[in-house]
Amino acid sequence: MAEEFEVRGHHESVLDRQAEEGEPLAQRIALFSAMLATIGAVVSLAGGHTESDALYSKNEAVLLKAQASDVWAYYQAEGIKRHVDEQAPDAATPARRAEIARYGVKARALQTQAEALDRRSEEANVESNQSFRPHIKLAIAMTFVQIGIALASITALTRRRWLFSLAASAAAVGCVLALVAWL
């Protein structure tokens, strides 16, 4: 009876060893990518939130500016009425003088209201600009996090460990930029 011998190649030995021990580089890359994906999700959420805040404030600024424009138009209309009444032949009568005075009082109130709306519009515009500043930094941070994930994937495919260092560096830059954006 003939004995059977199993002849194993080097490749099979390596595969068996990797199966027993696990692939440490692949495991590190998988964990690293999962952490970066989580960080990326948080950065993306924060970036979307800052963008929404900026848009809300910008919409408020536009609405207030439109209201101020309406009040300024009404102010001008009252001024035109007063001017027309002053030019009328009966402008010296007590009733006409009372009407002219009423237009003047109303115009001053409208001017005050329009100026207040203009100020509030400017404040909302400044708030919008301040809200948007972190968004740009967070978008750049997210880009670096994504570069880190891409480089980690390339590391897994090529098994070039130096790429993993590059991936970690890109991710670190992204994390630092995200922290700077929040401060």
C-alpha atoms as a printed R data frame, in Angstrom:
    type eleno elety resid chain resno       x       y      z
1   ATOM     1    CA   MET     A     1   0.000   0.000  0.000
2   ATOM     2    CA   ALA     A     2   1.355   3.353 -0.986
3   ATOM     3    CA   GLU     A     3   1.575   6.161  1.492
4   ATOM     4    CA   GLU     A     4   0.124   9.513  0.524
5   ATOM     5    CA   PHE     A     5   2.213  12.591  1.033
6   ATOM     6    CA   GLU     A     6   0.967  16.107  0.917
7   ATOM     7    CA   VAL     A     7   3.346  18.484 -0.779
8   ATOM     8    CA   ARG     A     8   2.664  22.025  0.328
9   ATOM     9    CA   GLY     A     9   3.922  25.053 -1.446
10  ATOM    10    CA   HIS     A    10   5.181  28.212  0.188
11  ATOM    11    CA   HIS     A    11   2.019  30.083 -0.792
12  ATOM    12    CA   GLU     A    12  -0.192  27.612  1.057
13  ATOM    13    CA   SER     A    13   1.983  27.885  4.170
14  ATOM    14    CA   VAL     A    14   1.695  31.673  4.110
15  ATOM    15    CA   LEU     A    15  -2.083  31.476  3.706
16  ATOM    16    CA   ASP     A    16  -2.383  29.020  6.597
17  ATOM    17    CA   ARG     A    17  -0.237  31.208  8.843
18  ATOM    18    CA   GLN     A    18  -2.258  34.311  7.941
19  ATOM    19    CA   ALA     A    19  -5.482  32.426  8.659
20  ATOM    20    CA   GLU     A    20  -4.206  31.360 12.070
21  ATOM    21    CA   GLU     A    21  -2.608  34.648 13.083
22  ATOM    22    CA   GLY     A    22  -4.789  37.015 11.126
23  ATOM    23    CA   GLU     A    23  -3.384  39.719  8.910
24  ATOM    24    CA   PRO     A    24  -2.272  42.474 11.285
25  ATOM    25    CA   LEU     A    25  -1.876  45.081  8.533
26  ATOM    26    CA   ALA     A    26  -5.300  44.358  7.093
27  ATOM    27    CA   GLN     A    27  -6.880  44.480 10.544
28  ATOM    28    CA   ARG     A    28  -5.195  47.782 11.322
29  ATOM    29    CA   ILE     A    29  -6.296  49.228  8.010
30  ATOM    30    CA   ALA     A    30  -9.882  48.078  8.562
31  ATOM    31    CA   LEU     A    31  -9.974  49.574 12.061
32  ATOM    32    CA   PHE     A    32  -8.283  52.758 10.868
33  ATOM    33    CA   SER     A    33 -10.747  53.136  7.987
34  ATOM    34    CA   ALA     A    34 -13.715  52.554 10.273
35  ATOM    35    CA   MET     A    35 -12.469  55.217 12.701
36  ATOM    36    CA   LEU     A    36 -11.895  57.658  9.846
37  ATOM    37    CA   ALA     A    37 -15.360  56.969  8.467
38  ATOM    38    CA   THR     A    38 -16.829  57.766 11.881
39  ATOM    39    CA   ILE     A    39 -14.788  60.956 12.184
40  ATOM    40    CA   GLY     A    40 -15.779  61.858  8.638
41  ATOM    41    CA   ALA     A    41 -19.458  61.400  9.465
42  ATOM    42    CA   VAL     A    42 -19.165  63.732 12.461
43  ATOM    43    CA   VAL     A    43 -17.205  66.333 10.474
44  ATOM    44    CA   SER     A    44 -19.727  66.143  7.642
45  ATOM    45    CA   LEU     A    45 -22.637  66.574 10.056
46  ATOM    46    CA   ALA     A    46 -20.976  69.586 11.674
47  ATOM    47    CA   GLY     A    47 -20.234  71.082  8.264
48  ATOM    48    CA   GLY     A    48 -23.839  70.668  7.189
49  ATOM    49    CA   HIS     A    49 -25.038  72.231 10.436
50  ATOM    50    CA   THR     A    50 -22.820  75.295 10.029
51  ATOM    51    CA   GLU     A    51 -23.970  75.678  6.432
52  ATOM    52    CA   SER     A    52 -27.613  75.493  7.507
53  ATOM    53    CA   ASP     A    53 -27.036  78.115 10.202
54  ATOM    54    CA   ALA     A    54 -25.340  80.401  7.690
55  ATOM    55    CA   LEU     A    55 -28.164  80.010  5.182
56  ATOM    56    CA   TYR     A    56 -30.802  80.661  7.843
57  ATOM    57    CA   SER     A    57 -29.065  83.883  8.891
58  ATOM    58    CA   LYS     A    58 -28.583  84.933  5.257
59  ATOM    59    CA   ASN     A    59 -32.293  84.347  4.557
60  ATOM    60    CA   GLU     A    60 -33.155  86.414  7.619
61  ATOM    61    CA   ALA     A    61 -30.877  89.217  6.357
62  ATOM    62    CA   VAL     A    62 -32.554  89.183  2.937
63  ATOM    63    CA   LEU     A    63 -36.038  89.186  4.469
64  ATOM    64    CA   LEU     A    64 -35.201  92.110  6.753
65  ATOM    65    CA   LYS     A    65 -33.627  94.009  3.848
66  ATOM    66    CA   ALA     A    66 -36.819  93.511  1.803
67  ATOM    67    CA   GLN     A    67 -38.936  94.759  4.710
68  ATOM    68    CA   ALA     A    68 -36.655  97.769  5.091
69  ATOM    69    CA   SER     A    69 -36.985  98.463  1.362
70  ATOM    70    CA   ASP     A    70 -40.771  98.391  1.667
71  ATOM    71    CA   VAL     A    71 -40.690 100.815  4.593
72  ATOM    72    CA   TRP     A    72 -38.282 103.120  2.729
73  ATOM    73    CA   ALA     A    73 -40.692 103.129 -0.250
74  ATOM    74    CA   TYR     A    74 -43.572 104.039  2.068
75  ATOM    75    CA   TYR     A    75 -41.392 106.768  3.620
76  ATOM    76    CA   GLN     A    76 -40.751 108.207  0.164
77  ATOM    77    CA   ALA     A    77 -44.458 108.066 -0.676
78  ATOM    78    CA   GLU     A    78 -45.282 110.008  2.483
79  ATOM    79    CA   GLY     A    79 -42.595 112.565  1.564
80  ATOM    80    CA   ILE     A    80 -44.089 112.987 -1.891
81  ATOM    81    CA   LYS     A    81 -47.560 113.480 -0.388
82  ATOM    82    CA   ARG     A    82 -46.194 116.102  2.003
83  ATOM    83    CA   HIS     A    83 -44.375 117.887 -0.823
84  ATOM    84    CA   VAL     A    84 -47.495 117.888 -3.016
85  ATOM    85    CA   ASP     A    85 -49.576 119.254 -0.144
86  ATOM    86    CA   GLU     A    86 -47.001 121.979  0.534
87  ATOM    87    CA   GLN     A    87 -47.226 123.094 -3.103
88  ATOM    88    CA   ALA     A    88 -51.022 123.169 -3.126
89  ATOM    89    CA   PRO     A    89 -52.677 126.580 -3.336
90  ATOM    90    CA   ASP     A    90 -54.475 126.031 -0.053
91  ATOM    91    CA   ALA     A    91 -51.320 124.937  1.849
92  ATOM    92    CA   ALA     A    92 -51.717 127.739  4.371
93  ATOM    93    CA   THR     A    93 -55.076 126.571  5.677
94  ATOM    94    CA   PRO     A    94 -55.076 125.001  9.147
95  ATOM    95    CA   ALA     A    95 -56.458 121.701  7.881
96  ATOM    96    CA   ARG     A    96 -53.790 121.454  5.176
97  ATOM    97    CA   ARG     A    97 -51.010 122.407  7.647
98  ATOM    98    CA   ALA     A    98 -52.218 119.691 10.026
99  ATOM    99    CA   GLU     A    99 -52.148 117.196  7.156
100 ATOM   100    CA   ILE     A   100 -48.599 118.280  6.197
101 ATOM   101    CA   ALA     A   101 -47.467 117.937  9.820
102 ATOM   102    CA   ARG     A   102 -49.048 114.478 10.037
103 ATOM   103    CA   TYR     A   103 -47.084 113.398  6.939
104 ATOM   104    CA   GLY     A   104 -43.884 114.697  8.552
105 ATOM   105    CA   VAL     A   105 -44.477 112.790 11.804
106 ATOM   106    CA   LYS     A   106 -45.348 109.628  9.907
107 ATOM   107    CA   ALA     A   107 -42.244 109.997  7.707
108 ATOM   108    CA   ARG     A   108 -39.944 110.298 10.749
109 ATOM   109    CA   ALA     A   109 -41.501 107.168 12.286
110 ATOM   110    CA   LEU     A   110 -41.071 105.302  8.994
111 ATOM   111    CA   GLN     A   111 -37.462 106.462  8.717
112 ATOM   112    CA   THR     A   112 -36.724 105.162 12.226
113 ATOM   113    CA   GLN     A   113 -38.393 101.837 11.426
114 ATOM   114    CA   ALA     A   114 -36.521 101.447  8.119
115 ATOM   115    CA   GLU     A   115 -33.171 102.253  9.731
116 ATOM   116    CA   ALA     A   116 -33.840  99.674 12.465
117 ATOM   117    CA   LEU     A   117 -34.669  97.024  9.846
118 ATOM   118    CA   ASP     A   118 -31.496  97.906  7.923
119 ATOM   119    CA   ARG     A   119 -29.407  97.489 11.098
120 ATOM   120    CA   ARG     A   120 -31.021  94.127 11.888
121 ATOM   121    CA   SER     A   121 -30.399  93.007  8.306
122 ATOM   122    CA   GLU     A   122 -26.719  93.905  8.594
123 ATOM   123    CA   GLU     A   123 -26.462  92.056 11.913
124 ATOM   124    CA   ALA     A   124 -28.022  88.933 10.369
125 ATOM   125    CA   ASN     A   125 -25.621  89.207  7.425
126 ATOM   126    CA   VAL     A   126 -22.613  89.401  9.776
127 ATOM   127    CA   GLU     A   127 -23.971  86.418 11.722
128 ATOM   128    CA   SER     A   128 -24.322  84.492  8.458
129 ATOM   129    CA   ASN     A   129 -20.715  85.196  7.523
130 ATOM   130    CA   GLN     A   130 -19.512  84.122 10.970
131 ATOM   131    CA   SER     A   131 -21.561  80.923 10.797
132 ATOM   132    CA   PHE     A   132 -20.130  80.044  7.396
133 ATOM   133    CA   ARG     A   133 -16.438  80.398  8.333
134 ATOM   134    CA   PRO     A   134 -16.195  76.990 10.098
135 ATOM   135    CA   HIS     A   135 -17.939  75.319  7.147
136 ATOM   136    CA   ILE     A   136 -15.008  75.942  4.821
137 ATOM   137    CA   LYS     A   137 -12.517  74.546  7.340
138 ATOM   138    CA   LEU     A   138 -14.738  71.530  7.961
139 ATOM   139    CA   ALA     A   139 -15.015  70.879  4.220
140 ATOM   140    CA   ILE     A   140 -11.230  70.919  3.891
141 ATOM   141    CA   ALA     A   141 -10.939  68.678  6.973
142 ATOM   142    CA   MET     A   142 -13.393  66.223  5.431
143 ATOM   143    CA   THR     A   143 -11.310  66.169  2.254
144 ATOM   144    CA   PHE     A   144  -8.206  65.173  4.211
145 ATOM   145    CA   VAL     A   145 -10.146  62.466  6.087
146 ATOM   146    CA   GLN     A   146 -11.317  61.072  2.753
147 ATOM   147    CA   ILE     A   147  -7.754  61.157  1.411
148 ATOM   148    CA   GLY     A   148  -6.691  59.197  4.501
149 ATOM   149    CA   ILE     A   149  -9.359  56.562  3.822
150 ATOM   150    CA   ALA     A   150  -8.323  56.324  0.161
151 ATOM   151    CA   LEU     A   151  -4.642  55.941  1.039
152 ATOM   152    CA   ALA     A   152  -5.502  53.283  3.614
153 ATOM   153    CA   SER     A   153  -7.396  51.365  0.936
154 ATOM   154    CA   ILE     A   154  -4.429  51.604 -1.409
155 ATOM   155    CA   THR     A   155  -2.217  50.350  1.425
156 ATOM   156    CA   ALA     A   156  -4.428  47.293  1.816
157 ATOM   157    CA   LEU     A   157  -4.200  46.553 -1.891
158 ATOM   158    CA   THR     A   158  -0.476  47.156 -2.374
159 ATOM   159    CA   ARG     A   159   0.752  46.205  1.114
160 ATOM   160    CA   ARG     A   160   3.088  49.195  1.030
161 ATOM   161    CA   ARG     A   161   3.340  50.112  4.679
162 ATOM   162    CA   TRP     A   162   4.723  53.580  3.967
163 ATOM   163    CA   LEU     A   163   1.343  54.465  2.413
164 ATOM   164    CA   PHE     A   164  -0.273  53.719  5.758
165 ATOM   165    CA   SER     A   165   1.907  56.422  7.342
166 ATOM   166    CA   LEU     A   166   0.820  58.815  4.619
167 ATOM   167    CA   ALA     A   167  -2.812  57.874  5.262
168 ATOM   168    CA   ALA     A   168  -2.380  58.527  8.974
169 ATOM   169    CA   SER     A   169  -0.757  61.895  8.238
170 ATOM   170    CA   ALA     A   170  -3.636  62.970  5.980
171 ATOM   171    CA   ALA     A   171  -6.139  61.857  8.609
172 ATOM   172    CA   ALA     A   172  -4.248  63.769 11.314
173 ATOM   173    CA   VAL     A   173  -4.347  66.943  9.215
174 ATOM   174    CA   GLY     A   174  -8.085  66.453  8.731
175 ATOM   175    CA   CYS     A   175  -8.664  65.960 12.449
176 ATOM   176    CA   VAL     A   176  -6.601  69.030 13.359
177 ATOM   177    CA   LEU     A   177  -8.499  71.167 10.832
178 ATOM   178    CA   ALA     A   178 -11.809  69.923 12.222
179 ATOM   179    CA   LEU     A   179 -10.740  70.835 15.753
180 ATOM   180    CA   VAL     A   180  -9.576  74.273 14.595
181 ATOM   181    CA   ALA     A   181 -12.947  74.824 12.913
182 ATOM   182    CA   TRP     A   182 -14.799  74.099 16.142
183 ATOM   183    CA   LEU     A   183 -12.625  76.412 18.250
